Amino acid sequence: MNFKSGEAFELIDEGRFTDLFMRLLGWSRPDLGPIEVVIDDKTYVITNVAAYRGVRVFSCHGYRDWE
C-alpha cells in the first residue's frame, strides 16, 4: 500500500474520516450504528466511521472546537 500523507491530512482537515480509513488505510466499512453520549448534560452522537479486526474508529462532530 502506498500511503499518501498529504492526502491523509487533507481528508482529516475535511472531516472525511471514512474515506481516510477505508480508502487510504484499507479498513472495513463501519459496522455499528450511531451512539448517543451525554457529556455535561448535553447529548452528542458519535458515529462509527471504520472498523478493523474488532477495533472501531468513531467521530463526534460538535463536541468542542480544538485550537
FENUR-V162927 format. One record per helix or strand of 2 or more residues. SS is the DSSP state (~ for helix, > for strand). FROM is the first residue (numbers start at 1). TO is the last residue. If there is no record, write none. Layout:
{{SS:FROM:TO} {SS:FROM:TO}}
This chain:
{{~:5:13} {~:17:24} {>:35:39} {>:42:52} {>:55:59}}
